[in-house]
Amino acid sequence: MFYPEFLFLYISKQHSIMKIRRTLAVLLIVQFFCLCAAAQTNPDFSAYSYETFIHNGDTLRYRMLEPAGYDSQKPYPLIVFLHGSGERGADNAAQLLHGGSLFLKDSLRQRFPTFVIFPQCPQDSMWSSMKVTRDSTGKVIKREFSDGTDRQSTPGLLVKLLVDSLIKIEKVNSKQVYLGGLSLGGIGTYDLLARYPKMWAAAFPICGIGNVSTAAKFAKVPLWIFHGGADNVVPVSGSRDYVEALKKLKADVKYSEYPGVGHNSWDNAFAEPDLLPWIFSHKKK
């Protein structure tokens, strides 16, 4: 005997199973894309070794990437990159957030074997001896930049001494030492250029600012400067003023300003296909 209610229950059951399967499939797809997104936002930086440099009781934490196919019997180029204020601390990890992935690309590592160092600035310190005045809300209303003749900040000095030590043991080629930095690190880049212009083969400050009167001190160092045209944290005039001053000095300066881009102009800078070729095209005589 045929019982319609059984058929109804059977169909309902099958329909429920199909719904469950579809739901599980959707969940798996969502999980897959979440994992992909996590991999992109949390890249594997294990290739960067954990290092410390100590001088007179002061410690500089840094991460270092060795050249691909590293040969300990010969010196290599070195890129030093200074992070921004948001990556300060003591975890020896946050400084890799912006830029760390760029130097891990296999194609670039094979083409440009080099040491890459990301030092970390302590939470309450800066790469330069800049003085900052804030209003009652904490907003920066005035910045006073070093002219390169005052006492250097401890993290900035430690970076210089670390590079000296690597050159001394012939791990690094003194003719191919490059400097870059973003935001607070861009400020630090200008400061280190002014204090030690003979150390750097080329430099690439991103959304930085500084004492433009010091430009003459490093006019012989090739620069590629980057800034977002809509930066509301570090005014774009900070880069424009340096470019104008360096051009008057007949310096080798290249400038990329990104219209409509805010403070995170480092994303655009790191995406420049000619950035690393430009860096390594320069070598001190």
C-alpha positions in Angstrom: 0.0 0.0 0.0 1.3 3.5 -0.9 1.6 5.9 2.0 2.1 9.6 0.7 3.2 10.7 4.1 6.3 8.4 3.9 7.2 9.8 0.6 6.9 13.3 2.0 9.2 12.4 4.9 11.7 10.8 2.5 11.8 13.8 0.2 12.1 16.2 3.2 14.9 14.1 4.6 16.8 14.1 1.3 16.2 17.9 0.9 17.6 18.4 4.4 20.7 16.4 3.6 21.3 18.4 0.4 20.9 21.6 2.4 23.4 20.4 5.0 25.8 19.4 2.2 25.5 22.8 0.5 26.0 24.5 3.9 29.1 22.4 4.6 30.5 23.2 1.1 29.9 26.9 1.6 31.6 26.7 5.0 34.6 24.9 3.5 34.9 27.5 0.8 34.7 30.4 3.3 37.3 28.6 5.5 39.6 28.2 2.5 39.5 31.9 1.6 39.9 32.9 5.3 43.1 30.7 5.4 44.3 32.3 2.2 43.7 35.8 3.6 45.4 34.8 6.9 48.4 33.6 4.9 48.6 36.9 3.1 48.2 39.0 6.3 50.4 36.8 8.4 53.3 35.8 6.1 56.0 33.4 7.2 59.0 35.5 8.3 60.9 32.5 9.8 63.6 33.1 7.1 64.6 36.2 9.1 66.8 35.2 12.0 66.4 36.8 15.4 69.4 38.8 16.3 70.6 41.3 18.9 73.4 43.9 18.9 74.7 45.2 22.2 76.9 48.2 22.7 77.8 49.8 26.1 74.8 48.1 27.7 72.3 49.2 25.0 70.5 46.6 22.9 69.3 46.7 19.4 67.0 43.9 18.4 66.8 43.1 14.7 65.8 40.5 12.2 68.2 39.5 9.4 67.7 37.8 6.1 70.7 36.1 4.6 71.4 36.2 0.8 70.1 33.4 -1.2 72.9 30.8 -1.7 74.9 32.5 1.1 78.7 32.0 0.9 80.4 33.0 4.1 83.7 33.6 2.3 82.5 36.7 0.5 80.9 40.0 1.5 77.4 40.9 0.3 75.3 44.1 -0.2 73.2 45.1 2.8 69.8 46.8 2.9 68.8 48.4 6.3 65.1 49.2 6.6 63.7 51.4 9.5 60.1 50.8 10.5 57.5 53.4 11.5 56.2 54.4 15.0 53.5 51.7 15.1 56.0 48.9 14.9 58.1 50.0 17.9 58.5 47.5 20.7 60.6 44.6 22.0 59.0 41.6 20.3 61.5 41.6 17.5 58.7 40.8 15.1 56.4 43.8 14.4 59.1 45.6 12.4 58.6 43.1 9.5 55.0 44.1 9.0 55.6 46.5 6.2 58.3 45.5 3.7 59.3 42.2 5.2 57.5 40.2 2.5 59.1 42.1 -0.4 62.6 40.7 0.3 61.3 37.1 0.6 60.2 36.8 -3.0 62.3 34.0 -4.5 62.7 35.7 -7.9 64.1 38.8 -6.2 66.3 36.9 -3.8 67.9 35.0 -6.6 68.4 38.1 -8.7 69.7 40.3 -5.9 71.5 38.2 -3.2 71.8 40.6 -0.2 71.6 40.8 3.5 68.4 42.6 4.7 68.2 43.9 8.2 65.0 45.2 10.0 66.0 46.7 13.3 63.4 47.4 15.9 63.2 50.7 17.8 62.1 50.5 21.5 58.6 51.7 22.3 59.5 55.1 23.8 62.4 55.9 21.4 63.0 57.2 17.9 65.4 56.7 15.1 66.5 60.3 15.3 66.7 63.0 18.0 63.5 64.7 16.8 61.5 66.8 19.3 57.7 66.5 19.1 55.2 68.9 20.6 51.6 67.7 21.0 48.3 69.4 22.0 46.0 68.2 24.8 44.5 65.5 22.6 47.9 64.1 21.7 47.9 65.5 18.1 51.3 66.5 16.8 51.4 70.3 16.4 55.1 70.8 15.9 58.2 68.7 15.0 61.7 69.9 15.4 64.3 68.0 13.5 68.0 67.5 14.1 70.6 69.3 12.0 72.9 66.3 12.5 75.2 68.0 15.0 73.4 67.2 18.3 73.5 63.9 20.2 72.2 61.1 18.2 69.3 58.9 19.4 70.5 55.6 20.8 68.6 53.4 18.3 70.0 55.4 15.4 73.5 55.2 16.7 73.2 51.4 17.3 72.1 50.9 13.7 75.2 52.7 12.5 77.4 50.7 14.8 75.8 47.4 13.8 76.6 48.2 10.1 80.1 49.1 11.0 80.5 45.7 12.8 79.3 43.8 9.8 81.6 45.6 7.5 84.5 45.1 9.8 84.1 41.3 9.8 83.8 41.5 6.0 80.3 40.1 6.0 79.0 43.2 4.2 80.4 45.0 1.2 81.0 48.6 2.3 80.4 49.9 -1.2 76.9 48.5 -1.3 75.1 49.5 1.9 71.6 50.8 1.3 69.2 52.6 3.7 65.4 52.9 3.6 62.6 53.6 6.0 58.9 54.6 6.3 57.3 57.4 8.3 59.3 57.5 11.6 61.8 55.4 9.7 61.8 57.9 6.9 62.7 60.6 9.4 65.4 58.3 10.7 66.7 57.7 7.1 67.2 61.5 6.6 68.9 61.7 10.0 71.3 58.9 9.3 72.1 60.2 5.8 73.0 63.6 7.3 75.2 62.1 10.0 77.0 59.4 7.9 76.6 60.4 4.2 79.7 58.3 3.2 78.2 55.1 4.6 75.3 54.8 2.1 75.4 53.8 -1.6 71.7 54.8 -2.0 68.6 55.5 0.1 64.8 55.3 -0.3 62.8 57.4 2.3 59.1 56.8 2.3 56.6 59.4 3.7 59.4 61.0 5.7 60.3 64.5 6.8 63.3 66.2 8.3 65.6 69.2 8.5 66.0 70.2 4.8 69.0 72.3 5.6 71.0 69.1 6.0 70.3 68.1 2.3 73.7 69.4 1.2 75.4 66.9 3.5 74.1 63.9 1.6 73.7 65.4 -1.9 76.1 62.8 -3.3 73.9 59.9 -2.2 71.3 58.8 -4.8 67.8 59.0 -3.4 64.4 57.7 -4.5 61.8 59.5 -2.3 58.2 58.4 -2.0 55.1 60.1 -0.5 51.3 60.0 -0.7 49.7 63.1 -2.0 46.9 62.9 0.5 49.0 62.0 3.6 47.4 63.5 6.7 50.0 62.2 9.1 53.3 63.3 7.6 52.7 66.3 5.3 53.7 65.6 1.7 55.7 68.9 1.8 58.2 66.9 3.9 59.3 65.1 0.8 58.7 67.8 -1.7 61.0 70.2 0.2 63.8 67.7 0.2 63.4 67.0 -3.5 63.5 70.7 -4.3 66.6 71.2 -2.2 68.4 68.2 -3.7 67.6 69.2 -7.3 69.1 72.6 -6.6 72.2 70.8 -5.5 72.2 68.8 -8.7 71.8 65.6 -6.7 70.7 62.3 -8.1 67.1 62.3 -6.8 64.0 60.5 -8.0 60.6 61.3 -6.6 57.3 59.3 -6.7 54.2 61.0 -5.3 51.0 59.1 -5.4 47.8 61.3 -5.9 45.0 60.4 -3.5 47.2 58.1 -1.4 47.3 58.6 2.3 50.0 57.8 4.8 50.5 54.2 3.7 52.4 55.1 0.5 54.8 52.3 1.4 52.3 49.9 -0.3 52.8 51.8 -3.5 56.6 52.1 -3.0 57.0 48.3 -2.4 55.0 47.6 -5.5 57.3 49.6 -7.7 58.9 47.0 -10.0 62.0 49.0 -10.4 62.7 49.6 -6.7 65.2 46.8 -6.1 66.8 47.2 -9.6 67.2 50.9 -8.8 68.8 50.2 -5.4 71.3 47.7 -6.7 72.2 49.9 -9.7 74.2 52.1 -7.3 77.5 51.3 -5.8 80.0 53.6 -4.1 83.2 54.2 -6.1 
